[in-house]
């Protein structure tokens, strides 16, 4: 999605630094998720054993549990969304150089912080949802919905959102990073942060429904985390991203309806 002109404008040093930084952040996030998933699977096996012995499994949250869950969601969002931020960061860096702003590295970092702030805020909100589901016994120790009807409702809600104008608008902004920069440019010291924040909001509007599916398949199901990451990338960068989003939405609704009918 990057034009040859953009690549030519952006100095090789900044280009390599941006790509390497995003790659390193993504790799570290996934390494942590894989290790965390392994440790959590051991804990879930222990919980099953305790339950089989008739012993009560304690799932009430302490402050430490909440902070751990928050950190887990932040790392997960970084691993899933950092690659999607690559094109807009590269274009922003090239624009900074073309405008004679000198080295773009610092501005790109500030832009990235604004983008990350949105997903950090989302992580805080989703942890609250997770806490509510645990408090009401609607979430298993595998961090998946315990009630099939709730799972169906989540899939239908996420699927319907995929078909709405809000989704289409946000996806259009994400699929056109150059258009976003041209219409949302902000100068000043906080300009890059505000731009990153705004782009993050559009990105959140595009993807938040998909993140809810993790409560259906299991929050730490690494296979599904990778699959949803792939879907996000296809929607944003694929030649038929908008069509893929609609097909995915229709599939979610169909799967939910089939499962609900099967239960009746």
Secondary structure, 3 states (H helix, E strand, C coil): CCCHHHHHHCCHHHHHHHHHHHHHHHHHHHHHHHHHHHHHHHHHHHHHHHHHCCCCCCCCCCHHHHHHHHHHHHHHHHHHHCHHHHHHHHHHHHHHHHCCCCCCHHHHHHHHHHHHHHHHHHHHHHHHHHHHHHHCCCECCCCCECCHHHHHHHHHHHHHHHCCHHHHHHHHHHHCHHHHHHHHCCCCCCHHHHHHHHHHHHHHHHHHHHHHCHHHHCCCCHHHHHHHHHHHHHHHHCCCHHHHHHHHHHHHHHHHHHHHHHHC
